[in-house]
Amino acid sequence: MPHVISDECIMCGSCAAECPVEAISQGDTQYCIDPEVCIDCGTCASVCPAGAISQA
């Protein structure tokens, strides 16, 4: 199951920089994960300083 980013996102970009498949993009108020591209590796969740990323 792909990961999702919650409203706790602080728009730091750490997750996007670490995503090996570039599934994360910057939205208007938070970053978003494309579930079609996400390989569910969990790297984004491990680097998120706000703890805003979890499995859907």
Secondary structure as the mmCIF struct_conf table of DSSP 4:
data_model
#
loop_
_struct_conf.conf_type_id
_struct_conf.id
_struct_conf.beg_label_comp_id
_struct_conf.beg_label_asym_id
_struct_conf.beg_label_seq_id
_struct_conf.end_label_comp_id
_struct_conf.end_label_asym_id
_struct_conf.end_label_seq_id
STRN STRN1 HIS A 3 ILE A 5
TURN_TY1_P TURN_TY1_P1 ASP A 7 GLU A 8
HELX_RH_AL_P HELX_RH_AL_P1 SER A 14 GLU A 18
TURN_TY1_P TURN_TY1_P2 PRO A 20 VAL A 21
STRN STRN2 ILE A 24 GLN A 26
BEND BEND1 ASP A 28 GLN A 30
STRN STRN3 TYR A 31 ILE A 33
TURN_TY1_P TURN_TY1_P3 PRO A 35 VAL A 37
HELX_RH_AL_P HELX_RH_AL_P2 THR A 43 VAL A 47
TURN_TY1_P TURN_TY1_P4 PRO A 49 ALA A 50
STRN STRN4 ILE A 53 GLN A 55
#
